[in-house]
Amino acid sequence: MKKIHLICLLLCCFSQWALAQSRTVKGKVTDATTGEALPGVTVQVKGGTGGAQTDPAGNFSLTMPDGKTELLFSYMGYASLTIPATPGAMTVRLEQSNKKLDELVVIGYGTVKKRDLTGAVASIKGDEIKKVPSTNVMESVQGKVPGVDITRSSGAAGAKVNVTVRGNRSITAANGPLYIVDGVQYNSIEDINPNDIQSMEVLKDASTTAIYGSRGANGVIMVTTKRGASGKPKLNVSSYVGVSQVNGYPDMMTGPQYVALKREANRTTGRWASEADDPKIFNAFELENIKNNVWTNYADLLIHDGLQQDYQAGISGGSDKTKVYFSFDYFNEKGLFKLDELKRYTTRFNVDQTITDAIKVGVQSQITYYDQSQRRDPLNQANKFLPLTTPYDEEGNFVLFPNSGSAVNPLADEQPNAYANDTKTTRALANAYVEITPLAGLKFRSNLGVTLENTKQGIFASKASIDRGTQSTSRSQSLNSSRTFLSWENILTYNKSFGNHNLGVTGVTSLLTDNWDNRNMQGDGQLLPSQLYHALENNISGISINTDFFRTKLISFTGRLNYDYKGKYLFSFTTRSDGSSKLSPGMKWAYFPSVAGAWRVSDEAFMKNQQVISDLKLRVTYGIAGTDAVQPYSTAAVLTKIPFSWDDTNAAIAYTIGQQAGNRELKWETSTTKNIGMDFGILENRITGNIDVYDTRTKDLLLMRTLPTSTGNTSVVQNIGKTRNRGFEIGINTVNISGRDFRWTSNISYSRNNEEIVALASGADDVASGWFIGYPTRVLFDYEKLGIWQSNEADLAAKFGRKPGEIKVKDQDGNGIINIEDRVVIGSQIPKWTGGFNNDFKYKNFDLNIYIFARFGQWINSEYANKYDPQGLENSAPLNYWTPENPTNEYPQPDASRSKASTPFISTIGYKDGSFVKIRNISLGYTFSPDVLKKISLSSLRLYVTGKNLFTFSKVKDYDPERGGALSEPLTRMYVAGLNVEF
């Protein structure tokens, strides 16, 4: 018994001693100004290894080791704070300050404090990107970055987006930006899971893009993915499900409307005067359907509600030396049509390992797999199909040729084994690095990145499909491609401070290789329709094989010098030399320098006594960038095999020069940019923003030029022409209201760019190609439509060879003759300006986001308006056409004697002002309080609903002009419900 008492006494003493060695510290972290709780604040034991993060209510709890007395609190956008750990519940208040100026911004081959930036760089955080559910991450930042124009290419599942930075510099060469993911070039930005993104930076001026030389001429978009963090592992799970609907689609003519059009077209020719003449213009089948009011809207049968869903899980954690981030994402989108579906599987694994104080290694990797089903656009067939038909017979059987005609039923591809277009794509990205810091301020880093891509596409069109319905056999195609992209870069940096002088030097060597090959096979007459695009050897005819191989190399040497004095006077000089295998011998190498300077005016002594301006920096940059964005082997002519026969019976093998001529003098296209900018903060940074004015002049354009047939070739790539892009950008961030329970912030972006062609090959306009000096690269060139000739203008119309009911165009030179000299530029397909207005509201646990996007000044060529068929042979858009009883000025008189193609000036009816404003996103969320979450063992839980593209305002009725005028694959609006959970 005494032994037991002794043991208990010893245990009590030991426990008291253990408690004396460590203690638990608890508290809450809030904003010193608003009192709002701050989640995610890093709390560390100063001088120790322990740490924690605050929960969504700002609370923290951690164990203090014996001998440690201070805690370090750090949070982005707030000043770090070190205070003693005290007993009881601590209350910690963090001050907002110019910490945003101390945030690190990713630039080429390094990072820099925002306050020290000398170039035009826009940064957007991952949380902002996730606000808009989208297939492509770039769609989520549409209108949020000044100077970046982003549009969706179509409404199909997995559709890509079009991105340009500060306008189009090239006319026929590529204008898209360079994408850098974790320091490595990665062309498939659509693979990136938005939940994996920590931040995105857009480099816009030459001083920031010149370090990428030839690759940075069209701007650089840098994506930094999430990393692991020391401390307790965190599991984040997010998911959403959304229903998509067509965002406006105009109807074609109903049966009665089509009948009226065809009657009117034949009344014009004198063939129809009353319903008694209907048998003259309609067949028996059509007459029966007219009598019974039977007709079909085929577009309604084809367009269905789509579905988009995403499921993501991410785990981060680690120790002081090892940090790991792992994520998995499944994304599924079903489009508006049957057979239109995308499945994407993405997994990411990032690890950073500190081996010693001087050596660090790591890997960033991602694997993406696509399983995609596509279909040939069915709406083109549906919109012209006569409505006086039905897709099924009286017994419900599918009819391939309704009305016993020659046109294939628009629903044909949806029938079993009729059509298939399936693509399987696998892309793997691996980027390994080693980082050595042998001396203080000196760092060497070597990055080795590899991207492997493999794509297999199979297409089958049976003789009962839209494409092959008028053919005697089916067609099967198998298209396979593989690509290997290798990037090896070595970066040496040195940073040193000498009193008030700060110096940074960076040197880079780079080797990029890109190899890809394509293997295409085709055959006609598949043995069994169920074999689709497999077993091509079973096809009975038309078996063909085609293969291609391409290889390119780019070698680069780069140097950058950064200097500042007292952090107020900033200077940067960059130079890069690139050698490209795509260009001609003796012209492969080019030199791209840039220089930038900045003055932090707000740090001057004369600014200290005023209270209005809290931050002010002036920037000036100048630089040259280039591009080699042409197809490999454009310097050489190629041979092509052709059928040849010496006589009528004996065939021989022969070759001829390909259609594109080689150019042995092909060199770099270069762009010179001047940029003046200002960054500012007002009223203790309640209002912050930036303004940039720029002028980019591009010369030696890599232009695909048309050649006369007498040369034996059809085209050649040459360095011809000049373009210019100049404009200004404004970005403003405001804190409108900031209280304990309510907070309202806004972000405004505005961009205006004037794009123009300055010079072309002949020194004059190239009308055949649609290029005009003084105008943007993409314009609409035609006669200017004034209206329709009216009955009281018959005599005047006759002077121009026209008559009432026909289109009236402007005689531009006033010579009384309408000819090709009267054609003018009607409008530009490039917007004059774009803008975005984002508002975030937070009231207690509720949050609301409303985002508005505008794009103004661009014109579209409306396919819907061009569907008007005055002859009445095909279905038409139900437009306001001219008749003697309806003297409109919109569309010409129907005329059965004149084909659509021969109708004078018919091409002018489709030009419309495509400007629009849309409510891009409305999202309402609710974050549960920690008290509730404790009961279910969760750290954070947010539920939300989102409406995407809810409203579009434009002059074009029932249509989203962002699509650019096409009726195929219309754009969508979406209704989403989702959740974010943290364990």
Secondary structure, DSSP 8 states (H G I E B T S, - for coil): -HHHHHHHHHHHHHHHHHHHHEEEEEEEEEETTT--B-TT-EEEETTSS-EEE--TTSEEEEEEETT--EEEEE-TTB--EEEE--SSEEEEEE-B-THHHHSEEEETTEEEEGGG--S-EEEEEHHHHTTS--SSGGGGGTTTSTTEEEEES-SSTT--EEEEESS---SSS----EEEETTEE-S-GGGS-GGGEEEEEEE-SHHHHGGGGGGGTT-EEEEEE----SEEEEEEEEEEEEEEEES-------HHHHHHHHHHHHHHHTS-SSGGGHHHHS-HHHHHHHHTT----HHHHH---EEEEEEEEEEEEE-SSEEEEEEEEEEEEE-SSTT-EEEEEEEEEEEEEE-SSSEEEEEEEEEEEEEEE-----HHHHHHS-SS--SB-TTS-B-SSGGG-SS--TTGGGSTTTEEEEEEEEEEEEEEEEEEEEETTEEEEEEEEEEEEEEEEEEEE-TTSTTTTTSSS-EEEEEEEEEEEEEEEEEEEEEEEETTEEEEEEEEEEEEEEEEEEEEEEEES-S-GGGTTS-GGG--EEEEEEEEEEEEEEEEEEEEEEEEETTTEEEEEEEEEEEETTS-TT-SEEEEEEEEEEEEGGGSGGGTT-SSEEEEEEEEEEEEEEE--S-TTTTS--EEEEEEESSSS-EEEEEEE-SEE--TT---EEEEEEEEEEEEEETTTTEEEEEEEEEEEEES-EEEEE--GGGT-SEEEEE--EEEEEEEEEEEEEEEEE-SSEEEEEEEEEEEEEEEEEE-TTSS-BTTTTB-BTS-SSEEEE--EEEE--GGGHHHHHHTT--TTSEEE--TT-SS--SGGG-EEEEESS-SEEEEEEEEEEETTEEEEEEEEEEES-EEE-HHHHT--TT-SS------B-BTTB--SSB----TTS-TTTSTTGGGGGEEE--EEEEEEEEEEEE--HHHHHTTT-SEEEEEEEEEEEEEEESSTTS-GGGTT--SS--EEEEEEEEEEE-
